[in-house]
Amino acid sequence: MHQQDFLYRKKAEKTIMLVFVTFLGLIWSIPIIAAVNKALAFNGWQNFYDIIFGDIGGIKLHITYLNSFIIALQHAFFVVAVSSLAGYGFAYLDFKYKEGFYFIVLMFMAVPATSILVPLFFITRELGLRDTLVGISLPEAALTLPFGVLLMRNFADGISRSYIEAAIIDGAVHWKIFFQIFMPIAKPAAINLATLSMMWSMQDFLFPSLFLIDPEKTTAAQAVMRFKEYLGATPDDIGRYNASLVLLAIPALIIIVFGLRFITQGLTSGGVKE
């Protein structure tokens, strides 16, 4: 009898949770539905066709997708590579002032991007990186690295040290331990960090607007303002502008949908220390 009551209660809780999540989903879908309705105004699906295959102020939509994706990949690669090495080092290597250096790294999480725009502008110009995609991904990665180091070290601290100790006893060097033991175990956290880095990069408007001049290098987030300069004077243009907003949001939405499972795994895995 108690078993039946327990199963009934679990089923009721699951049903309530499903209804609640569905309700939240409907609420969050209202802005999307409104944007699509505005995009279909006046010329209907022709607005989407014009944006996809047209040339708005010298900017092609697929080029903005490509630029954003390249920057996001570079950003994710730099962050995951450096954060994984730093997380492993802070967790398993012993060196002088280790915790002090780690504390300094975490302090940089409090540095806002706007406070370093001027030095970043001069540094990228002196290095010849202005108006290049790498000149965007590197500053983005620099701001994401403190969070990445925190995430990877926390994950490393949650891994049983018996794996590392056994490898050291067998004579393995740290490079071998890192690539053959640590990274396979830390795969969920690394994928989580890469997904978050790509999401944040796709939504970045500040750095592309500051460092990019060439219209051919316009990113999807930046194209929102570029399109607004050329669309919006007539009812037809307003419909096409709203269509561009819907289309420019698709890459980030795809990353969120496909990366949500990895984000959940990365945040929960390594949370229990043996």
C-alpha positions in Angstrom: 0.0 0.0 0.0 2.8 2.3 0.9 4.5 1.5 -2.4 1.4 2.4 -4.4 1.1 5.7 -2.5 4.8 6.5 -3.2 4.4 5.7 -6.9 1.2 7.8 -7.1 2.9 10.7 -5.4 5.9 10.5 -7.7 3.6 10.4 -10.8 1.6 13.4 -9.5 4.8 15.4 -8.9 6.1 14.5 -12.4 2.8 15.7 -13.9 2.8 19.0 -11.9 6.4 19.6 -13.0 5.6 18.9 -16.7 2.6 21.3 -16.5 4.8 24.0 -14.9 7.6 23.6 -17.4 5.1 23.7 -20.3 3.6 26.9 -18.9 7.0 28.5 -18.7 7.8 27.4 -22.2 4.6 29.0 -23.5 5.4 32.3 -21.7 9.0 32.3 -23.1 7.6 31.6 -26.6 5.4 34.7 -26.7 8.3 37.1 -27.7 9.4 34.6 -30.4 5.8 34.3 -31.8 5.5 38.1 -31.7 8.8 38.6 -33.6 7.8 36.0 -36.3 4.4 37.7 -36.7 6.1 41.1 -37.2 8.5 39.5 -39.6 5.6 38.2 -41.7 3.9 41.6 -41.9 3.2 43.1 -45.3 5.2 40.7 -47.6 5.0 37.5 -45.6 7.7 34.9 -46.1 9.2 37.1 -48.9 10.8 39.1 -46.1 12.8 36.0 -45.0 13.7 35.3 -48.6 15.0 38.8 -49.2 17.1 38.7 -46.0 18.6 35.2 -46.7 19.4 35.7 -50.3 19.7 39.5 -50.5 22.5 42.0 -49.7 21.6 44.5 -47.0 24.0 47.4 -47.0 26.8 45.3 -48.4 26.2 42.6 -45.7 25.1 39.0 -46.5 23.4 37.0 -43.8 25.4 33.8 -44.3 28.6 35.8 -44.0 27.6 37.1 -40.6 26.8 33.5 -39.5 30.2 32.3 -40.7 32.1 35.1 -39.0 30.3 34.6 -35.7 30.9 30.8 -35.9 34.6 31.3 -36.6 35.0 33.7 -33.7 33.0 31.4 -31.3 35.1 28.4 -32.3 38.4 30.3 -31.7 37.1 31.7 -28.4 36.0 28.2 -27.2 39.3 26.6 -28.3 41.5 29.2 -26.5 39.4 29.1 -23.3 39.1 25.3 -23.1 42.8 24.7 -23.8 44.2 27.2 -21.3 41.5 26.6 -18.6 42.1 22.8 -18.8 45.8 23.2 -18.3 45.4 25.8 -15.6 42.7 23.8 -13.8 44.9 20.7 -13.8 47.9 22.6 -12.6 46.1 24.3 -9.7 44.6 21.0 -8.7 47.5 18.6 -8.9 50.8 20.5 -9.1 52.5 21.9 -6.1 54.3 25.2 -6.5 55.0 28.3 -4.4 52.1 30.8 -3.9 49.7 28.5 -5.8 46.6 29.6 -3.9 47.7 33.2 -4.2 47.9 33.0 -8.0 44.6 31.2 -8.1 43.0 34.0 -6.0 44.4 36.6 -8.4 42.9 34.7 -11.4 39.5 34.7 -9.7 39.8 38.4 -9.0 39.8 39.0 -12.8 36.2 37.7 -12.9 35.1 41.0 -11.4 36.8 43.1 -14.2 34.1 44.4 -16.6 34.8 44.5 -20.3 34.1 48.2 -20.6 37.0 49.0 -18.1 39.6 47.6 -20.5 38.4 48.8 -23.8 41.0 51.5 -24.3 44.1 49.3 -23.6 42.5 46.5 -25.7 42.0 48.9 -28.6 45.7 50.0 -28.5 47.0 46.4 -28.0 45.1 45.0 -30.9 46.1 47.8 -33.1 49.8 47.4 -32.2 49.6 43.7 -32.8 47.9 44.2 -36.2 44.8 42.3 -35.0 42.3 45.2 -35.5 39.6 44.3 -38.1 40.4 40.6 -37.8 38.3 37.8 -36.4 41.2 36.7 -34.1 41.3 40.2 -32.7 37.7 39.6 -31.4 38.1 36.0 -30.1 41.3 36.7 -28.1 39.8 39.5 -25.9 36.6 37.5 -25.5 38.7 34.5 -24.4 40.7 36.6 -22.0 37.6 37.7 -20.2 36.2 34.2 -20.1 39.4 32.5 -18.8 38.9 33.2 -15.1 35.5 31.5 -15.1 37.0 28.7 -17.2 39.9 28.1 -14.7 37.4 28.1 -11.8 35.2 25.6 -13.5 38.0 23.2 -14.5 39.8 23.4 -11.2 36.5 22.7 -9.3 36.0 19.7 -11.6 39.6 18.5 -11.1 39.2 18.8 -7.3 36.2 16.5 -7.6 38.1 13.7 -9.3 39.5 11.0 -7.1 43.2 11.5 -6.6 43.7 7.7 -6.8 43.8 8.0 -10.6 46.6 10.6 -10.6 48.5 8.9 -7.8 48.4 5.5 -9.5 49.7 7.0 -12.8 52.5 8.8 -11.0 53.5 5.6 -9.3 53.6 3.9 -12.7 56.0 6.6 -13.8 53.7 8.7 -16.0 54.7 12.3 -16.4 52.1 15.1 -16.0 51.7 15.7 -19.7 50.7 12.1 -20.2 48.4 12.1 -17.2 46.8 15.3 -18.5 46.0 14.0 -22.0 45.3 10.3 -21.2 43.6 10.5 -17.8 42.4 14.0 -16.9 41.0 15.2 -20.2 38.9 12.0 -20.9 37.4 12.3 -17.4 37.0 16.1 -17.7 35.2 15.8 -21.1 31.8 16.9 -19.7 33.2 20.0 -18.1 35.3 20.8 -21.2 32.2 20.5 -23.4 30.2 22.5 -21.0 32.8 25.3 -21.0 33.1 25.2 -24.8 29.3 25.5 -25.2 29.1 28.4 -22.8 32.0 30.2 -24.5 30.4 29.8 -27.9 27.0 31.1 -26.6 28.6 34.1 -25.0 30.7 34.8 -28.1 27.6 34.6 -30.4 25.9 37.2 -28.3 28.8 39.6 -28.0 28.1 43.0 -29.6 30.7 45.2 -27.9 34.0 43.8 -29.2 32.9 43.4 -32.9 31.5 46.9 -32.9 34.8 48.3 -31.5 37.4 46.3 -33.5 35.7 45.5 -36.8 35.3 47.9 -39.7 35.1 45.8 -42.8 31.4 45.0 -43.6 32.5 41.5 -44.8 33.6 40.7 -41.2 30.3 41.7 -39.6 29.0 39.2 -37.0 25.4 38.1 -36.4 25.0 40.2 -33.2 26.6 43.2 -34.9 24.4 42.9 -38.0 21.3 43.8 -36.0 22.4 47.4 -35.8 23.9 47.4 -39.3 20.6 46.2 -40.7 18.7 48.8 -38.7 20.6 51.5 -40.5 19.3 50.3 -43.9 15.9 48.9 -42.9 13.0 50.6 -41.1 12.0 53.5 -43.3 9.1 51.8 -45.0 6.5 49.1 -43.9 8.3 46.7 -46.2 11.6 47.4 -44.6 10.2 47.0 -41.1 9.0 43.5 -42.0 12.4 42.6 -43.4 14.2 44.1 -40.4 12.1 41.9 -38.0 12.8 38.9 -40.3 16.5 39.6 -39.9 16.2 39.7 -36.1 14.6 36.2 -36.1 17.2 34.8 -38.5 20.1 36.4 -36.6 19.0 34.8 -33.4 19.0 31.3 -34.9 22.7 30.4 -34.4 22.8 31.2 -30.7 19.5 29.4 -30.3 20.8 26.3 -32.0 23.9 26.2 -29.7 21.7 26.6 -26.6 19.3 23.8 -27.7 22.1 21.3 -28.6 24.4 22.4 -25.8 21.9 22.4 -22.9 22.5 18.7 -22.2 26.2 19.2 -22.0 25.8 22.3 -19.9 23.7 20.3 -17.4 26.2 17.4 -17.4 29.2 19.7 -17.0 27.7 21.6 -14.0 26.7 18.4 -12.2 29.5 16.1 -13.0 32.5 16.2 -10.7 30.4 17.7 -7.9 30.9 14.7 -5.6 34.4 14.3 -4.3 35.4 10.7 -3.5 
